[in-house]
């Protein structure tokens, strides 16, 4: 059905490193909430991301900019280690969302996370409850 704007709602975020390491999982997931241009989410080890998203009609891309707050001594799937003080990693992405008939919207992009390429796939789960 072509490019679509990411709707407000809850999303599953699947992260796959392009440089695979046998001692790390092939992929990890997180939960994200998109609401009125803001994005908030967390993964299973407590890394929290906050930021913004906006749709560009001219390009058909959904632009996402987040700060990933990595807890002390945590290691990301890419191998990045936050160290004893933790770390904040800025992530910028331009995602093309697609919607196939009868299926929820998905969006994929490859981003740089602390110097390592990571494939992100955002899949719509559910709309937000009415206020």
C-alpha positions in Angstrom: 0.0 0.0 0.0 3.0 2.3 0.0 4.5 4.7 2.5 2.5 5.6 5.6 2.9 7.9 8.6 3.6 6.1 11.9 0.4 6.4 13.9 0.2 7.0 17.6 0.2 3.7 19.4 2.4 0.9 20.9 5.0 -0.8 18.8 7.4 -3.8 19.0 10.9 -2.7 18.2 13.1 -5.6 16.9 16.9 -4.9 16.8 19.3 -7.0 14.8 23.1 -6.2 14.6 24.5 -6.4 11.1 27.8 -7.6 12.5 26.7 -10.8 14.1 28.7 -12.1 17.1 28.2 -15.7 18.3 28.3 -14.8 22.0 25.3 -12.3 21.6 21.7 -13.0 20.6 20.7 -12.6 17.0 18.1 -10.1 17.9 16.5 -8.3 20.9 13.2 -6.6 21.3 11.8 -3.5 23.0 8.5 -1.8 23.5 7.9 1.7 22.2 5.1 4.2 22.5 4.5 6.9 19.9 2.3 9.8 21.0 1.8 13.2 19.4 5.3 13.4 18.0 7.1 11.9 21.1 8.6 8.4 21.5 9.3 6.6 24.7 10.4 3.0 25.2 12.5 0.4 27.0 14.2 -2.9 26.4 14.4 -5.9 28.7 17.6 -4.9 30.4 16.4 -1.4 31.3 17.8 0.7 28.5 15.3 3.6 28.1 14.9 5.7 25.0 13.1 9.0 24.7 12.8 11.4 21.8 10.7 12.6 18.9 9.3 11.4 15.6 7.9 13.4 12.6 6.6 12.5 9.2 8.0 14.2 6.1 5.3 14.2 3.4 7.8 15.1 0.6 10.0 12.1 1.2 7.5 9.8 2.7 9.9 9.0 5.6 9.3 8.9 9.3 12.2 10.7 11.0 13.0 9.5 14.5 15.6 11.0 16.9 16.1 9.4 20.3 18.5 9.4 23.2 19.2 5.8 24.5 20.0 5.8 28.2 22.0 2.7 28.8 22.3 1.5 32.5 25.7 1.1 34.2 27.6 -2.0 33.2 25.1 -2.9 30.5 26.2 -4.2 27.1 24.1 -3.6 24.0 23.5 -6.2 21.3 26.1 -4.4 19.2 28.8 -5.0 21.8 28.8 -1.4 23.0 29.5 -1.4 26.8 28.1 1.4 28.9 30.8 1.2 31.6 30.4 1.8 35.3 28.7 5.1 34.8 26.2 4.1 32.1 26.0 6.0 28.8 23.7 8.0 26.6 23.7 7.1 22.9 22.0 9.4 20.3 20.2 7.5 17.5 18.8 9.1 14.4 16.7 7.2 11.8 14.6 7.7 8.7 12.1 4.9 8.4 9.8 4.1 5.5 6.7 2.6 7.0 4.7 0.1 4.9 1.2 -1.3 5.4 0.1 -4.4 3.5 -3.6 -5.2 3.2 -4.8 -6.7 6.5 -1.5 -6.4 8.3 -0.2 -3.7 10.8 2.2 -1.1 9.7 5.9 -1.9 9.9 9.0 0.3 9.4 12.6 -0.7 8.9 15.9 1.2 8.9 19.6 0.6 9.5 21.1 3.0 12.1 24.4 3.6 13.6 24.5 2.8 17.4 27.8 3.9 18.9 29.7 3.0 15.7 27.9 -0.3 14.9 25.2 -0.8 12.3 21.9 -2.1 13.7 18.7 -3.0 11.8 15.6 -1.7 13.4 12.1 -3.0 12.6 9.2 -1.1 14.2 5.8 -3.0 14.1 2.5 -1.6 15.2 0.9 -3.5 18.0 -2.1 -1.5 19.2 -3.6 2.0 19.3 -3.4 4.1 22.5 -6.4 4.1 24.7 -8.8 7.0 24.3 -8.1 9.9 26.7 
